[in-house]
Amino acid sequence: MSARFEMSFTVNGEGRTVAVAGDETLLETLRETLALTGAKRGCNQGVCGACTVMIDGRPARGCLSLTANLADAEIVTIEGMAEAGRLGRIQSALEKTGAVQCGFCTAGMVIAAEALLRDNPHPSAADVQAGLSGNICRCSGYRMIVEAVLLAANEGAG
């Protein structure tokens, strides 16, 4: 077992200090130490996007990010994307369009979509497809997910 050391960062607006091993991924820390299970372990190789979280405002793969490298970082998970008890704009649009099926990819899709809309508040369908291209959904044909992101963009523009 690797030696553990304490480090601190912010998760969903709350300062956290955790003991981590040098080879521990952020996904492991979130799920096993902090009980934040929204980010999922899919491929564990950074390909599927199910583990996507925000690190310092940018989407990143939790399975590829070593926690030890994230001292003083600002981490946002799906659990921190909306006010307590309320759906965020992407989550609400996914619900309205019926775009959620099994839900395994949803957290990563929401994080990627929020990053896309932050950088491009008025995307085209092609922009949304490109912005979500790193996230795999094995249930849908993506059409409804793209529609949901466009709906969220249009509702946010109002």
C-alpha positions as CSV (number, residue, x, y, z in Angstrom):
1,M,0.0,0.0,0.0
2,S,1.3,3.4,-0.9
3,A,2.1,6.0,1.7
4,R,-0.6,8.5,2.3
5,F,-0.4,12.2,2.9
6,E,-2.8,15.0,3.6
7,M,-3.8,17.6,1.1
8,S,-6.5,20.1,0.7
9,F,-8.7,21.3,-2.1
10,T,-12.2,22.6,-2.6
11,V,-15.0,20.4,-3.7
12,N,-18.4,21.9,-4.6
13,G,-17.6,25.0,-2.7
14,E,-16.4,23.3,0.5
15,G,-12.8,23.1,1.7
16,R,-11.8,19.5,2.1
17,T,-8.6,17.9,3.5
18,V,-8.1,14.3,2.6
19,A,-5.4,11.6,3.1
20,V,-4.4,10.3,-0.3
21,A,-1.9,7.9,-1.9
22,G,0.4,9.3,-4.6
23,D,-1.2,7.1,-7.2
24,E,-4.9,7.7,-6.2
25,T,-7.1,9.2,-8.8
26,L,-9.6,12.0,-8.2
27,L,-12.3,9.6,-9.2
28,E,-11.3,7.2,-6.4
29,T,-11.0,10.1,-3.9
30,L,-14.4,11.5,-4.8
31,R,-16.2,8.1,-4.8
32,E,-14.5,6.3,-2.0
33,T,-13.3,9.0,0.5
34,L,-15.8,11.8,-0.1
35,A,-18.9,9.6,-1.0
36,L,-19.6,11.7,-4.1
37,T,-20.7,9.0,-6.5
38,G,-22.1,11.1,-9.4
39,A,-18.9,10.7,-11.4
40,K,-18.8,7.1,-12.6
41,R,-16.0,4.7,-13.4
42,G,-16.6,3.6,-17.0
43,C,-13.6,2.8,-19.1
44,N,-11.1,4.0,-16.5
45,Q,-8.9,5.1,-19.4
46,G,-10.3,8.7,-20.0
47,V,-12.2,7.7,-23.1
48,C,-15.9,7.5,-22.1
49,G,-16.4,10.7,-20.1
50,A,-18.5,9.2,-17.4
51,C,-16.0,10.4,-14.7
52,T,-15.9,14.0,-16.0
53,V,-15.7,16.7,-13.3
54,M,-14.7,20.4,-13.4
55,I,-11.1,21.1,-12.2
56,D,-10.4,24.8,-11.9
57,G,-13.3,25.6,-14.2
58,R,-12.4,23.1,-17.0
59,P,-13.9,19.7,-17.6
60,A,-11.4,16.9,-16.8
61,R,-11.4,13.1,-16.5
62,G,-11.5,12.1,-12.8
63,C,-10.0,8.7,-13.7
64,L,-6.9,10.3,-15.2
65,S,-6.4,13.1,-12.7
66,L,-4.1,12.2,-9.7
67,T,-5.5,13.7,-6.5
68,A,-2.0,14.5,-5.3
69,N,-1.6,17.0,-8.2
70,L,-4.7,18.9,-7.2
71,A,-3.7,20.7,-4.0
72,D,-5.7,23.9,-3.7
73,A,-7.7,23.1,-6.8
74,E,-11.4,23.9,-7.2
75,I,-13.3,20.7,-8.0
76,V,-17.0,20.7,-9.0
77,T,-18.9,17.5,-9.4
78,I,-22.4,16.8,-10.6
79,E,-23.5,17.1,-7.0
80,G,-22.3,20.7,-7.0
81,M,-23.8,21.7,-10.4
82,A,-27.2,22.9,-9.0
83,E,-28.8,24.4,-5.9
84,A,-29.9,21.8,-3.4
85,G,-33.3,20.4,-4.3
86,R,-33.4,22.0,-7.8
87,L,-32.3,20.7,-11.1
88,G,-29.6,22.7,-13.0
89,R,-30.5,24.1,-16.5
90,I,-28.9,21.2,-18.3
91,Q,-30.5,18.6,-16.0
92,S,-33.9,20.3,-16.4
93,A,-33.6,20.3,-20.2
94,L,-32.5,16.7,-20.2
95,E,-35.7,15.9,-18.3
96,K,-37.9,18.0,-20.5
97,T,-36.6,16.4,-23.7
98,G,-36.6,12.8,-22.3
99,A,-32.9,12.6,-23.0
100,V,-32.0,10.6,-19.9
101,Q,-32.1,6.8,-20.3
102,C,-30.0,4.6,-18.0
103,G,-28.3,7.7,-16.5
104,F,-24.7,6.3,-16.4
105,C,-23.3,9.0,-18.7
106,T,-25.5,11.8,-17.5
107,A,-23.2,13.4,-15.0
108,G,-20.3,13.7,-17.5
109,M,-22.7,15.0,-20.2
110,V,-24.0,17.7,-17.8
111,I,-20.5,18.8,-16.9
112,A,-19.4,18.9,-20.6
113,A,-22.6,20.7,-21.6
114,E,-22.2,23.3,-18.9
115,A,-18.6,24.0,-20.0
116,L,-19.7,24.2,-23.6
117,L,-22.5,26.7,-22.7
118,R,-20.2,28.8,-20.5
119,D,-17.7,29.1,-23.5
120,N,-20.4,29.3,-26.2
121,P,-23.8,30.5,-24.9
122,H,-25.4,30.2,-28.4
123,P,-24.1,26.9,-29.9
124,S,-25.3,25.3,-33.1
125,A,-26.2,21.6,-33.1
126,A,-22.7,21.0,-34.6
127,D,-21.1,22.9,-31.8
128,V,-23.0,20.8,-29.2
129,Q,-22.0,17.6,-31.0
130,A,-18.4,18.6,-30.9
131,G,-18.6,19.8,-27.3
132,L,-20.0,16.4,-26.2
133,S,-17.9,14.3,-28.4
134,G,-15.7,13.1,-25.5
135,N,-18.7,11.7,-23.7
136,I,-20.1,8.3,-24.7
137,C,-23.8,7.4,-24.3
138,R,-24.5,3.7,-24.9
139,C,-28.3,4.1,-24.7
140,S,-29.3,6.9,-27.1
141,G,-28.5,8.2,-30.5
142,Y,-27.5,11.5,-28.9
143,R,-30.3,13.4,-30.8
144,M,-32.3,14.1,-27.6
145,I,-29.1,15.0,-25.7
146,V,-28.2,17.6,-28.3
147,E,-31.8,18.9,-28.3
148,A,-31.6,19.2,-24.5
149,V,-28.4,21.3,-24.6
150,L,-29.8,23.5,-27.3
151,L,-33.0,24.0,-25.2
152,A,-30.9,24.9,-22.1
153,A,-29.0,27.4,-24.3
154,N,-32.2,29.0,-25.5
155,E,-33.7,29.1,-22.1
156,G,-30.5,30.7,-20.7
157,A,-30.5,33.3,-23.4
158,G,-34.0,34.6,-22.4
